[in-house]
Amino acid sequence: MAFKTNLNENEKEQVPYTVEQPEVEDDDDDDEMEEEKWDEWEGDEGGSDSQFVCLFCDSNYSSSSSLFQHCASDHHFDFHSVRNSLNLDFYASFKLINYIRSQVAESRCWSCGLSCQSKHDLQNHLHDVIDFNGIKPLWDDDRYLKPFMQDDSLLCNFGEYEEVEDEQISITDEDLLRELKNIKEAYGDDLDAVKSLVANGFFRRNEATSVSDDHSNHASSSDKELINGKGSRSCVSLIGKEPEEGSLMGNPQNHIAKHIKKVNESYFGSYSSFGIHREMLSDKARMVAYGQAILKNPSLLNGAVVMDVGCGTGILSLFAAQAGASRVIAVEASAKMAEVASRVAKDNGLLLSKSQPEVNGNHKGVVEVVHGMVEEIDKIVEIQPQSVDVLLSEWMGYCLLYESMLGSVLYARDRWLKPGGAILPDTATMFVAGFGKGGTSLPFWENVCDFDMSCIGKELVTDAAQYPIVDVIDHQDLVTSSTILQNFDLATMKHNDVDFTATASLEPKLSVSENGKTNLNSKTCCWCYGVVLWFETGFTSRFCRETPAVLSTSPYTPKTHWSQTILTFHEPVAIGLGEENEGNPETIGTEVYPAVKIDLRVSIVRSTEHRSIDISMEAAGVGPDGQRRSWPAQLFSLQ
């Protein structure tokens, strides 16, 4: 996403803004007074008595460096990392600080926009930045040039202790701050006037020259041109040199790109193991659903151009060829698996080959295996935009969104799929339910050869509250009803819809299991130890008109290799069908005052660790009389 700027596009070459200096009489007293005022202002700005207030809490620090260290360690906010990753100049950084303070004042997460009930809840919710480019426009508003907090020392010093990577330095921001402060004094709150000055080239801030191994080139005093016509230093224009070619200063996201490339290589490399492919091919629910959708809908596949994103062994491409597709483009980023898919297609007479147009008089070789990422295949194979009839992919990961392959599928949809073309599957739904003691390891440890080892089980349950667990839950261990957490329509959803916040209410499960675990009445309760997430993908009648299909990873259906994703509460919550009483809200969720339902707010977002996801879960117990008790938010990272 392009970041809006206020620079004049017609000014190809930057030149200093100058004003003809009028003749003035020498006035030593005025000069001395001006110098005294200036020195006094500088002293106020950088004095040792300055107090720096944290962006997220009420902590005070004596320096901006210690404040930013606190923000990074306690609030998941690394100012210098954000600034460098987004290549923020002085003004964008200035706006960022004011923007964050304004969001925190409203108990809202500055990066994902989640509104919390209190600042305490917000501090529990804060997380690492998920999508740097996605957050950049949030503070691109001139109103954030106005300090949100009065006498905010941080605005005067945030660049003072900035670390410099790769032995490169930038001209300090203090001079720019002086410009801004003088303009503020001259124009007050007239942001349009400030914007006009920026647009007309009043401010000049060029990147610093790159430096050698032995020394650095600082802007000298001769590089500063006085522009106010009075000989004072109140408005200064800085003129630097352009970065050398290849300088990291010119490409601040260089390291991020390298990291993403490394993670991608590791991710695709992991799929070079035949063991994982055997597990997926042995997953009956997976194979039946895809086989039914592809092979039993002839009106969709016969004569169609099909793209299979992430083909692996090529099984879905083989299904498509068998169903009568005229062309199948099988895209695979793993070099080994691309070779394997080609060999498999060839061995089954389905690989595109001019020398062998037909096999046994039945199927023409139509499968083209392309080694590469779907975002780059036009460099490898001849394909026109919006020329694909059917887009196939088995993109789902643990908790549906782990591995973040959905983004590639959506890219392929937008780039290669015809308008009105089919995408299989075309829907995905995430479900949530509460699980009881049987969904933990406690029952095992309570009796080990007639010995009580429950202390181990309790420790394991406590540890489980820190991490998501991928495992199979027996439906008999569910103690609440299940409900939909989020729906995705793959035919219409936007890329950013992958990150979401949703709410759900879990009520006690009323059905009676064989062993009576969840048999609730008005005088009993059971304990909910956490929630379990699972998903279903649909091959709906929108595209599969003859034979729709559903792939479910529910605890109520045969297990799949996806299992379910388990999120454990810090402490179990008692739920039941209690009667209204005058209980203390602090006791809601206990045996004496069981909750009649648990309200959840769950956020799932892409992690800063590429192809991973972060999960935030907030739970509140609701008593029979409507009173609520909230527990601190919990953060989980699935990676």
N, C-alpha and C positions, 0 to 999 in steps of 0.2 A: 504494500500500500504506500503510495507516495505521500510524503509528509509535506503539508502545505507550508509555504514560506511566504514572507512578505517582501522578498527581494524583487527588484525590477528586472524582469527577464531581458529587457533590451540592453542592460548594462553588461556586455560581454566581458569588458575589462574593468576591474575595480580601480578607481583612482580616488585619492583622498579628497574629501569634501573641504573646500576652503572658502573663507569669506574675506573679502578685501579688508585689510586692517586700516581703520581710520587713524589719522594723526592725533596723538594724545600727548598732553604735557606730562613730563616726568613728575611723579608724585611718590617719593620714597615712603612717606607715611602710609599711603594707601597700599603700596606693595607690601610693606611690612605687615600691615593689618591683614591683608589678603593671605599672606603666607602663614600668619599666626592662626587665622581661622582654619586654613587648610590643614595645618599640622594638628590643630585641636580636633578636627573632624576625623583625621586618620587615627589619632590616638584613641578616640572613642570607639572607632570601628574595630581596631585590633587589640585593644587593651587586655591585660591579663585578667581583669575583673569581669569580662564578658561571661554571661551564663547562657549556655546552649540548651534549649529545651528539646527533649526527644520529640520526634514526629508522631509517636504512637502512644506514649505514656507521659507521666508527669516528671520523669527523671531529668535532672539537670547535670550538665557536664561543663568542664572548664575549657574544653577545646572541641572543635568540630570533629577531629579525628577520633577522639574517644567516644563521641556521640555516635558516629557512623559505625564504629566497632560494636557498640551496644545494639544499634538497630539491626546489624547483620546477624549477631549471635542470638538476640532475643526476639526479634520481630520479622525475621526472614526478609530483610530489606537491605541489600548491598548497594548503596548509593553509587559507588564508583563503578561497579559492574553494570548497573542499569545505564549509567551515563555513557560508559564506553561502548556498550553493546548497541545502543541506539544512536551513538555519535551525537549526543546532545551538546549544543553550544551553550554559552553562558545563559542566554535568555531562556532557552528551553529548560535548562536545569533550574533556573530561578522560578519558572512557572511550575515545574514538577514539585518543588518544595511547597509552594502555596497550594497547589492542587491536593497534595496528600493531606496537609493540615485541614483543608476544607472537608475532605471526605471523612477523616477521623473524627472531626467535630460532630458529624452526623452518624457515627458508628457504622460507617460503610467501608468495605474493603476497597482499597485504592486501585487494586489491579483487576479484580473480577467483578466488583460492583455489588457484592452480596451485602445486604443490610442486616446488621446484627441488633440484638435487643439492647445491648449495652456495650460500653467500651471494653469491659472485661471479656465479654463474649467475642468481641472483635479481635482482641489480642490472642485469644485461643484459636481464632479462625485464620489469622494471617499465615500466608504461605509464600513459597518462592514464586517468582514470576513465571507464568505458564507460556505465554506467547508474547515475546518482546514487541514484534511489529503490531500485534493486535492492540496493545495498550498505548502505543505512542500517540495516537490522536486524542486521547482522553484529556490531556491538558493543553492541547493546541487551541487555546482560547486566550485572547488578550486580557480578559478579566483577571487572569492569574499573574499578570504583571504587577498587580496591586497586592502588597503584602497582606496575607490573611491574618497574621498575628502581629500586633503592634510591637515595635522594637524587637523584631526577630533577628537576633545576632547571627543566626545561621545563614541568612541571606547575604551577609557581608563577608562570610568567611568559608563558604562551602568548598571553594577551590584551593584553599590555602595549603592543605595537607595532601592534596591529590597525588596519588602514586602515578608514576610514569612508566609505562611498559615499553620494552624493546628500546631502551635508552633514547627515548624521544620526549621532548618537552613542548609544552604549549605556552604561549604568552599568558601571563597571569591575568586573572579576571578582575583584579581590583580596579584597573583603569576603566574597564567597561562598567563596573558598578558605579564608579564616580559619574560616568556619563549618565547612567540611568537615574542616579540620585539627583543630579542637577536638572535633568529633564523633568523628574517628578516635582521638584520644587517650582519649576517654571510653569508646568502645565497642570499640576494637581492631578485630579482624577480624569482628565480628558484623555482617555485612552485612544480615541480617534486621532488626536494630534500626535501621540507617540507612534501610533501605527503609521501615520503619514511620514514621519521622520524616518522610520525604518525603511519604508517602501522607497523613499527617495535617496537612500544611500547615506543617511546621516551617520549610521554606525558602520564601522569597518572592522571586521574581525576575521583575519585570515589565520589559517592553521600555522603552527610553528614549523620552522624548517626541521628536517630530520637531522640527527647529529651523528657524528662519527664515533668510533670506539674510544677516542681520546679526549674529545671535547665537545661542547655544545655551542651553538650560535644563538645568543640571546638578542632580542631586539634592543638596539642601542637607543640612547636618548635622541639621536638625530633622526630616528625613525618615527618620532612622535611629532606630529604637526599640530600646532595650536590653531584652533578654528574659531575662537570666540572673539578675536580681534582685540583682546585686552591683555594678552600676554600671561594670563593665569593658566593654571592647570586644571580647570574645572571641567573642560570637555576635551577629551583626547581621542585621536584616531590612531589606530595601530596598523602598521603595514608590515606584514611578514612575508615569508617566502612560501611558495607552493611545496607540498611534500614531494620528496623524491619518488620517482616511479617505483612501485613495488612496496612503498612504505606501508606499514600496518596502520599508520595514522589515517591513510586514505581508505582503508578497508577495515573498520573496527570490528566487523563480525567475522573476520578471518578465522579466529580460533573457534568460534561457534560452528562455523561451516565444517571445519576439520573434525570437530567432535561429532557432529551429526554423521559425517561420512564414516567415521570409525564405528559408531553405533550401528549404522546401516550394514556395514560389512560384517559386524559380529552377528547381527540379527539374521541376515540372509545366509550367513555361513552356518548358523545353527540349524537351518533347514536342509543342510547338506547331509544330515544324518538320516539314514534309512529307518532308524528306529521310530522317529517321530512320524514319518510317513506311514509306517505300518500301523501305528496307533490310530492315525486319522482314517486310514482306509478300513480299519477294523471297527470303526465307530458305526454301528448299524444305523442309528438314528440319523446320523449325518449322511450316509450313503443312500439310505432309502429316500430321504427328503429331496436331495439333489437329483437323484436318479428319476424319481417320479416327476419332478418339475421339468426336467429336460426331455426325458424320453416319452412322456405321456401327454405332451402338448404339441402335436404336429403342426398346428396352424401357426405356432410361434417360431418353431425352429426350422421347419422345412424351407430350404432355399435361403436362409438368413446368413448375414455376415455376423459372426460372433467374436467377441473378445473375452478372453479368460484372464483376469488379472491375478497374478500370483498362482500360476498353474501347478507348481510342484511336480508331481509325477505325470501330470497331464490328464488325470482321470476325468475331470469335467469337460475338457476339450474333446476327449474320446467319446464321451456321451453325446456332445453336440454334433460331432461328425456322424455318429451313429444315427442321430435323429434327423439327419438330412441337411445340415448346414452347408452352404456353398463355399464358405471360407471361415476358418477358425484361426484367430491370431492368439496364440498362447504366450503370454508375457511372463517371464520368470527372471528375477534379479540374481538368483544364485547361479553362478556359472556351472557348477556341477549338476544341479537339478535341471537346468536348461538342456544340458547334454543328455541327461537321463530321459527327460521328456521327449526329446527328439528320437532317441533310440527306441523308446517304448512305442511311440507313434509309428515309427518305421517298421518295427517288428510286427505291428498289427495292421500294416498296409494302409495307414491313415495319414502318413506324413506326405506333405505336398511334394510331388516329384513329377517332372515332365516326362521322365522315361517310363513311369508306371502310373498311367491315369486311372486305372481301375484295378480292383482286387476282387477276384472271384466273380467278376461281372456285377458286383453290388455297389460298393462305395468307392468313390473317387478320393484319392489322397487330398485332403483339404486343410490339414493342420500345419500351420507355420509357427514354429517355436522361435520366439524372439528373446535373446538374452539381454536384459536391461530393465531399467525402471520404467514404469508406464509413462512417467512424465517426460521421458526422453526417447521413446521408441520411434518417433518420426525421423530421427537421425539414423535409424538402423533399417527400418522397413518402409516400403512405400504404402502410405495410408493417408487418406484425405480426412480433414476434420469433419465431424458429424457424418460419418459414413458407416457406422456400426449399427446393426439392427438390435442385437441382444448383447448386453453386458453381463458377464458371469463373474462371480468371485465368491470364494469362501474366505472372507476377510475377518471373521469374528475371532476375538481373543478371549482370554479369561475376563470375566465381568463385562463381557461384550466388547469393551473398548480398549482393553490392553493390547499393546503392539501398535496401536494407532494406524492400522492399515486402511481404515475407512477413508482417511484423507486422500489416499491414492485412488480409491474407487470413485470418490466424488470428482476428482480431477479427470479421470477417464470418462465419467459421465458427461461432464461439461465440455470436454475437448473432443471426444470421439463418437459419442452416442448421437444418433439422429434425433431430431425433435419428435417426441412421442415414442421413442424407442423403449424397449423393455430392459429393466434391470432386475437381475435375480440374485438373491432375494430382493423384494421391493419394500419390505417393512421389517422393523426390528423393535421389540418391546422388552423393557427391563422390568422385572418384578421384584418385590421385597416382601419378606415375612419374618416374624420373630421366632427364634428357636429356644428350646428349653435346655435343661441340664443334660439331656441325652445327646445334645449336639456338641457337648464338650467332652474332655477326657476324664472328667470327674468320676463317672461311674466305674471306670476301670481301676482308678487308683484307690477307690474306697475299699476295695477288697482284692488284695493280691495274695493268693494262697492263704486266705483268712487273716491277713494282716492289713491293718489300716495304714495306707500310704496317701491319705487324702491331702496331706500337706504338700506333696508333690503336685497333685492335681490342681490345688488352689494356686500354686505358684505359676503353673503353666497357663491357667486361665487369666491370671494377672498379666503375664507376658503377652498373651494372645490379644489383649486390648491395644497393643502397640502396633500390630501388623495385620494386614489382611491375610486370611488363610484360604487357600484353594483346596477344597475337599468336598466329599460327598456327604450330604445331610439326608437322613432318612425322613420321609414326610411325616412319620409318626412322632418325630421330635420337634415338629413345628407347634408352637403354642398360640399362635395368632393366625388370623385369616391372612391370606396373601392379597396383595393389591398392586396395581400398576404404578411404577415409579416414573417411567418415561417412555414415550413413543417416538419412533423415528420413521419418517417416510423418506426412503432413500431416493425416490424419484424427484422430490422437491426440496429436501432439506439443504440448508446452507452449510458451508464448511465450519463456521463458528458454532453451529448447533451441536457439534460434538461435545462441546463444553456446556454443562447445564447445571441448574439448581432446581430441585423438585421437592415437593412435600408429599407426605403420605401419612395416613392414620392406620394404626394396627390395633385391631380389636381382638379380644380373647377368642380362641378357636372353640366353638361349641360342640363340634362333632366328637363322638366318643370313639377312641381307638380301642383296639383289641385288649390292650393291657390297662386301659382306663387312665392313661397318663394325662389326658387333656379333658377329662370329664369335669366340667366346671358347673358349680351352682352358686347361689347367692352366699353360701357360707364357706366356700373354698376359694383358693387362689393358686396360681402356679407362678413359677419364676421364669422371666424372659432374660436370657443371658446375652442376647445380641440379635443381630439381624442377618439374614442370608439373602444374597442377590443371585438372580439367574435371568436368563433371557430366552426369548423365542424369536425366530426369524420366519417371516411369512412369504410364501410364493403365492400371492393372492390371485383372485380371478380377474384382477385388472389386466394381468398379462397372461396368466396360466388359465385360460378360459375353460379348457377341457378338464384339467385335473389340477386344482390348487393343492398346495402342500404346506406343511408346517414342520419346522425343526425346533424342538423344545429341549431345553436343558433343565427342566423343572425337577424338583425332588419327587414329584408325583409320576414321573415318566422314567423309563429305563435310563440308567446313567450314561453319560457321554464323556468324552475325554476332556470336556470343558469343566466338568464337575459343577460346583457352585462356589461363590465367593462369600466367605464368612467374616463379618465384622462384629467383634465382641465388645460389649459394654464394659466400662470400668467397674461397674457394680451391677448385679442383676436387679431387675425391676419386677416387683410383684404385680401381677395383673389378675383381675377377677371381676365378678359381677356384684361388687359391694353396694351397700345402701348408703344414702346420704347421711353424713354425720358432721360434726363440728371439728373434724380433725385439723391439725396444723398442716399447712401446705408442705412443710419440710418433711413430713412423714409420708407424703404421697409416694407410692411405689414400694412401700414396706408391707410387711404381713398384716400390720394393724390397720393400714389404710391403703389397700391395693388400688392401683390405677385401673380405670375402666377402659382406657385406651392409651396408646403411646403415639404421640405426634412426632414425626420425623421431618427433618429438613436435610437433604443430602445433596452435596455438590460433587460432581465428577468432572475433572478438568485434565487436560494434557499437562504432563509434568515438564519441568525444565530439563529433566533427564529424558532425552529423545526416546520415543516409543513407550514411555511409561505413563501412568496416570496417577493423579492424586485425588483422594477421596476425603471429603469433610462430612462429618455426621453430627447432627445436633438432635438430641432427644428430649422430650418433655412428657412427663406423666400427667394425665388428666384424671382428677378425682370424680366421684359420682356427682358432686355438687358443682362441677365445672372449674374448681380450683386447679392450678397448674404448678408443677414443679419441674424446673429445667435443670439439666446437667450440663457441665462444660462440654464444649465441642471437642470432638476427637478427629485427629488427622491420621490418614493411612496413605501409604505410598505403595503402589503395586508395580514392582520393577524386577 
